[in-house]
Amino acid sequence: MTDYRQDQFLAISETLEFIAARDLLLRHRDEYEIACRDFRWPRPSHFNWAIDYFDVMAENNDRTALQIVRSNGLKSFSFAEMSRRSNELANYLRSLGVRPSSVVLVMLGNELALWLSILAAIKLGAVVIPTSVLMTRHDLVDRINRGKVSCVITRENQIEKFADIADHCIRVCTEDVSGWLPFDDYAAASSLFVPERETSAFDPMLLYFTSGTTAQPKLVVHSQTYPIGSLSTMYWIGVKPGDIHLNISSPGWAKHAWSSFFAPWNGEATVLVVDEQRFNPKTVLEVIRDHSVTTFCAPPTVWRMIIQEDFGSYKNKIREAVSAGEPLNPEIIVRVKKEWDVVIRDGYGQTETTAQIGNTPGQLVTPGSVGRPLPGYDIRVLNEHGEDSSEGELGISLDPLPPGLMLGYLQPDGSISGLQGEIYRTGDLASIADNGTLTFVARTDDVFKSSDYPIRPFELESLLMEHPCIAEAAVVPSADPVRIAVPKAFICLAMGYALDRATALEIFRHIRMRISPFKKVRRIEFCNLPKTISGKILRSQLRKQEAAKDGQRKEHEFYESDFPELK
């Protein structure tokens, strides 16, 4: 047997192993215990998801892979067409100089070119840095330098940001722009793609910058096994062949790869996206209604916006609704269940991982819980001494290493570090119940003490969110001469409520009835909350802002002590 045939035989056997693992999860999508008992991660030595799985699944497959909703209509693309077009693009990019291990920064919106670029780069064995179109020039300098970018793919309205900082790169634009190579020229390339070499399963495939809610963004390195790790995300979502799956996420963040790329296509579902410059909850509700969405994934920020609308009047076919990115406040779950008769199932993961923990289809959901460890993940809760505990820091066992966990963080010298010992520590605190369900407590960075009592902001934020006047809330420490620090809530009000004393009094009364005295929110400020580009609340910015106040009050700030009627 020739080496070529040996390689082909190996690729086929590893593809079949992947599909078998996927099919087991699909078969037991409502049987959590069986799925966890029988599932084993595929462990290929060589793997290229776009070639070994996607192209195999897409051959002669005319079912819809991608639908893009725009204001001027709907465009649809089949699996077979996506396979053919990405082959053409891979050949075109190779003719421009993109090679295995080249680093390609892809800065596109929810448009066809985004999915084609990622598929093509994976086929080439290149490394992709997915990047949000909202990134600033300053952000791009950091990404290009730290990521050692050699190719940029973007759209015309973004190219000014790259002036003088990407001159050394192969520069490709989706429109005809002087000095940039035309993306659409890929259509003239061959639709037969032959890889330059085999892809090692441990070759880097993705570089993701963390959202930077608590510190400077880290550069996460994921290997070619990341799509294998995305089987856990597929299982959590509950997506299956024939589904129409809508995920609300900005391209450039790991959540987009989770739920708009690998998980739905692992499950042979249709990816439906809305291509618009600004998020509009009414548009999303119309899309859900008009395009027969069956599985819907959105971050808590979006769910909070949806429940501000008359969302119950939008009839839909949603079977599975999920949320991730930040913990989902229980009040939202109750509201959606009442109006849509569907339970939002919370899940948990990080830029560093695929979905690790989740409330899975068919299982009883405890409001406030993020669920149980997903198939393939061995989750630990560790106290400060590294011992198993009922409450502590979430950790992932590294024996064996889950395919959805990063290789590590890319360092300035090109080395990869971050995974040491037997446990990967997530930096998140959680509690675990006797039945194995986990409840998010806080980021380790977010917990603070007031009068020597530990304060966990998410607990207070969830209680605040139960009041109808509150659209969003974030709790941080505020300096106090007696208690060292007291909980302060930054609050974004729902429409129709005034930023006045009467509203503040109502909120103080609400929280006093629901929490122990030592945990009470003692200060309130009405404002718009600062967020990352991906929509996560920037608590680190609020903490810094509060620490720098030097005792000065803001215009719409109220202290509990301002209200003698509370005594």
N, C-alpha and C positions, 0 to 999 in steps of 0.2 A: 504493500500500500504506500502511495506517495505521501510526502509530508503534507501536501495540499489536501489530500483526502482525509488524512488524519485530523487536520485542523477542522475540516468540514464536519467530520463525524463528531468531534469534540463539541463544536458549536451546536450541533443539533441536539446532542444529549443534554447539554446545559440549558438549552431553550426548553426542552421537554420537562426538565426538573423545575424550572421557573413556572411553567404553565401548570404543572401538577400542584405546586404549592399554592398558586393562585386559585385553582379550581377547588382545592380543599376549603379555602376560606369562603369562597362563594357558596359552596355546598352547605356550609355550616354557619351562614351569616347570622342566623337567629339562635345559634346554639353555642354560646360563649365557652362553656366548660369543655365541650368536645373540641372546638377549634383550638383552644389553648393546649389541650392534652395532645392532639395529633399533629399540630403544625410544627414544622422545622424549617428554618431559613435555608434556602438554597445556598451552597457554598462553592460557586464556580471559581476556577483559577483564572479563566478569561471570560469576559462578558462585555457586550456592547448592546445595551438595551434597545437602541434605535435600529440596529441591524438584526440582532439575534431574536428579539421579541416583536418590536413594532412592525418591521417589514414582513415578518412571517405572518403575523396576525392580519396585516393589511392586504396581503396578496389577493387580488380579485375580490376584495371586500368593498362593496359599493354602499355599505351603510354609512351614515353621516358621522364623521369624526369631530368636526368643528363647525359651529354656527356662530356668526358674528352679527349682532344686532346693532344697527346704526339708525340715526334719525331718518335716513333715506331708504331704509329697508333691511332685508336679511340676506346674508350670503352664507352658503353652505358648501362644505368640502368633505369628500368621502375619505375613508381610510386609505384606499388605493391611491387617490389623488395626492394626499399628504405624503405618502411614501415616495411616489414618483417625483413630486416637486422638490422634496427635501434631498433626493438623490441628485437632481439637477443643481440645486444650490450648493451641495457639498462639492460636486465637481467644479463648479464655478469658483468657490472660495479657495479650493486647492490650486486652481490655475492662477489665483492672485497671490498665493504664497502661504496660505494657512495650512499648517502641518499638525501632526499629532503633537500634543503638549503646547501648541500655540494658545495664548490666552486671548479670548474674544469677549469684549465688552458689548453686550446687547442692550441698547437703550431704546426700547420701543413700547408702544401702548398695546392695547388689546386688539391687535391687527394680525392678519395672516402671516406677515413677515416674522413676527415674534416666534410663532410655533415652528415655522420652517427653519428659522435660524438656529433654534435650540436643537431640533432634530438633526440638522446638517452638521452642526458642530460636534454633536455626540458621535455621529457616524465617522467624522474625521479623526476622532480621538482628541479633539481640542478641548480646552478648559473654558467654561462659560462663566462670565460674571453678569448675571441678570441685574439690570439697573433701572430704577424708576425714572420716568421722564421728569419727575419733580426735583431731581437732584440738581444742586447748584454747581457752578464752575468749581468752587472750592472743594465740594464733595468729589468731583470728577478728578481733580488733580490728585487727591488722596488715593482714589481707586486705581487710576492709571499707574501711579508710582508704586504703590504697595502691591498691586496685583500684577505688575510687570506686563501690562497689556500690549499686545502687538497688532490687534485688529479691533476696529470699532464699527458697529452696525447701528445706525440711528436714522431718524427722520429729519426732514429739512428744518423744521422749527426748533431743532435742538443743536444744530451745527455751530452756532455762534459760541456756545459754551465750550467747544473743543478747540477754539482758535489758539494756536501756539502751544497747546499742551498735548496734541495727538499727532503732530507732524511726522513723527517717526513710525506711525501706525499705518496699516492698510485701512483705508477709510471708505466705508460703503454707506450710501444713503438711499433711502427708498424713493426719493425723488431725484430728478435730474438737476444736479447742483455742480457748478464749476469747482474743480479741485477734489471732487469726491467721485468714487466709482459707482455706477448705477446698479442698484440691487436687482432690478428687473431683468438685467442681462443674463441672469441665471437660466432663463427660459430657453436660451439657445444651447445650453450645455446638454451633455448626454444624460439620459434617464437611467443608465446602467452605472451603478457605483460599485467599485471594487476597492476595499480599504487598503491602505498602504502597508499596514501590518496588523497583527492581532492586537486587541485591546486587553491589557491586563485588568482583572477585576479591581485591582488596587491602584490603578492609575487615577490621578485627580480628574474629576469631571465638572465639578461646580465650585466656584468661590462665592460665598455669600458674606456680605457685611452684616453684622448684627444691627438691630434697630437703634442701639445706643441710648436706651431709656435711662441707664444709670451710669454709664461711662463711655469713653471713646469706643466707637464700633470696632469689634474684633473681626478678623478675616478668617472665616470658617472654610475648611477644605473638606469637600465630600468626594468620595471615590465613585467609581463606576457601579458600585453596589447600591448606591442611593435609591435607584428605582426599585431594586429588590426590597429595600427597607420600606418603600412606599406601599408595599402590600398591607402593612399595618394601618396605614391611612385609608386605603381602600376599604378595609374591613370595618374601621370605625365609622366612616361615612355611610356604609351600607349600599354603596353604588354597585350596580350589576349590569350585564349586557342589556342594551336597549334603553337604559335610563337616559334622561335629558338632565344633565347636571349643570347647575349654575353656582358659581363661586364668586363672591364679591371680594376681590383682592387686587391691589395694584401690582402690575408686573414689576419685578425687581426684588420682591421679597419671597422668602422661603414658602410662605403660605400659598403663593401663586403656583409654585412648583408642586406643593402638596396636592392642591385641590383643583387646579386648572390645567394640570399637565399629567403627571405620572399616575396618581390614584385613579382618576376616571378612565384613562386609557388602559391602565392595567385591568380595569373591569370592563373594557370594551363598551364604555358609555359615550354618549355625545357630550362634548364640552360646549356649553353655551356661554357666551360672554357678551357684555354690553360695552361697546366702544364709545365712550363719551368723555368729554374733558372734565366735567364736574359730576360728582355723584348726586343723584336725585332719587330719593326713596320712592316717589310716585312712579318714576320710570321703571324701577326695578319691580315694583308690584304689578305694573302693566305687563312687563316681560314674563313674569311668573305666570300670570293669568293667560296671556295670549299665546305662549309658546310651550304650554303643557309641561312645565318643569316638574320633575318628579323628585329630584334630590337637590337640596339648597343648603349652601354653606356660606356663613357670613360672620364677621367678627362682632364682638359685643357692641362696638360703636355703631355699626349698621343696624343691629337689632334694636338699639336704643332709639335710632332715628325712625325705624319702621313703626314702632309702637306709638310714635307721636302722630302718625297718620291714621286715617280711617281704614286700617289694613284689613279689618274683618269683612269689608264689603268686596274685597278682591277674591273671587272664587278661584280655587287652584286645585292641582292634582298632586301636591307635595306629599310624598310618602315618608321621606327622611329629611329632617332639619337638624343641622349641627352648627356648632359655634366653637371657635378657638382663637387664640391670639392673646386674650386676657380672660380671666374667669368671668363667667356670665352670672349676673345678679339673678337670684331666684325669682324676683318679681316679674322679670321679663318672661321667664319660662311659664309662669302662671297665666300671664296675659295672652301669650300665643296659644297655649293649650285651650283656653276659653274660646278664642275667636276662630282658630283654624283646626282645632281638634288634632293637633300634632304636637309632640313633645320635643322641644329643642334639646338635643343631646350634646352636652359639653364634652370637650376633649382637650388634651394637653400635649404639647410638644414644644420644641424650640427650633431656632435657626440651626442649632447644632444637631438636631435629630429629625426624624419623621415623627408621626404621632406615636407617643409612648403609652398614653393612658386615655381611656375614653369610655363613655357610656355607649354601649354597642346596641345594634338593633335587637328588638325583642326583649330587652332586659329592663327591669324596673329601675327608673331613674329617681334618685334621691336629690331633690332640689339643692343646689349648692355643691354637689359632689361632681368631680371631674371623671368619676367612673373607676374602672379597674385596669390593671396592666393589660395592654393589648397583646395578642398572640406574638410570641417571639421575644418579648421584653421581660426581663427579670428586674422588677423595680424594688428598691429598698427604701425604707425611711430610717434615717440615722440621727442619733443624738449627737451632742458636741464631742463625745468620745468615740464616735464612729460605730456605735453599737445600735442594733435594731431597736426601734422605739415606736411608740404609738403616735408620736409627733416629732418632727425633725426635718432634716434636709432630704429632699428626694435624691436618690442615686440610682444609677443603672449598673448592673453587674457587667463587667467586661469579659467574663468567661462563660460562654463565648461572646465575642464582639458582635453586637447587632449590626447588620449591614446598613441600617438607617442612621447609625451614629457616625459623626464626623471622624476623619482621620486625625484632626486636631486643628490648631490655629496656625496660620502662616506667619512666620516671623520675618523681620527685615532681612535676615541673611539667607532667606529661602528655606530654612528648616521648618519642620512641622512639629508643634509641641502641644501639650494640653491633656493628653490621656496618660495617666500614671496610676500604678497600683491596680487594685482589683475592682475599683468603683469609680465611675464618672459622676461627679457631684454637679447637680444642675444649678445650684444657687437659689432654688425655690424651696419654701417650707410648706409642708403638708401634714395632715393627720390621717391616720388609717384606722378604719373601723374593723370590728371583728369579722365582718363578711368580705373584707378585702377592698372595700370602696375607699377612695382617697378624696380628701377635701383640701383644696388649695388654701393656704394660710396667708402667705405673702412672699415677696422676694426677700431674701436675707437682707438686702440693702434697705428695704422699706420699713422693717420693724424698728420701733423706737420705744423708749421707756418714758412713762409719766408717773412721777412719785414712786419710781422703782417698779411700777407695773408694766409688763410688756403690752404694747399696743399694736394690733395687727390691722392695718388700714382697710384691707378688703372686707373684714367683718363689719366695720362701721359704714363703709361705702354701700354695702348691700342693704343695710338697714335704712340708710338715707334714701336709697333708690325705691323703697317701698312707698314713699310719699309721692303722690301724683304731680306735685309741683316741680319735682327734680328730674331733669333729663339726664344729667351726668354729675358725678361727684368724685373728688380725689381728696384723700385725707393725708396730711403731713404734720410733722411736729412744729409747734410754734413756741418760741422761748417764753418762759414764765418764771418770775423771781421766786415763787414758792415751790412749784412742782418741777422745776427745771424745764419741762416741756409739757404742753397740753395738745390734745388733738384739735387740729383746725381743718375745716372742710372748705375746699374751693368748689363752688357749686354753679353749674350751668342750669338755669331754670327752663322748664318747659314753656312753650308759647302760652301767653295769656296771663302770666304771673308777674307781679311787680317786684322790682328790686328794692323793697322797702322794709321797714321795721315790722310790719304786720306779717309778712312772709317769713322773715327770720324768726319771729316768735313762734309761728306755727311749726317751723322745722325743729327748733329747740324743744318744744313740747313733744313733738313726734319722737325724737331720739331719746329723750329722758324716760319715756314709757317703755322703751325696748332694750335698754342696756344697763349694765351695772354702773353705779356712780363713778367708779374710778376710770371707766372707759368713755365717759361722756364726751361728745364733741362740745367744746367750750367756746369756739370761735368759728365764724362763718364769713366767707367772702363770696359775693356773687360776681362771676366773671365768665369769660370764655376760656376753656381749658387748653393749654398748649399741648400739641400732639406731635408725634413723629409723622413722617410722610406716610407710614403704613397705618396710621390712625390710633396708635397706642398713646395713652396719656403720659406726658413727660413729668412724672412725679419728681424726678431729680431737679428739673428746672424750677418747679414749685417750691421744693425744699430750699434751693439756693436763693430764690426770690424772697422767701419768708425769712431766711437767716439774715439777709441784707437789709431788712426793714428798719432796724434800729429803733423799734418801738413806735414807729409812725403808722397811723391807721390809713387804710384806703377809703375811698368814697363810699363803697358799698360793703363795708366790713362791720360786723356786729359781734359783740362779746356777750356771753351768757350773763355776765354781771350787769349788763345794760338793762336787764329785765327784772325789776323787783317782783313782778307778778309770778315769777317762776319759783320764788322762795316759799 
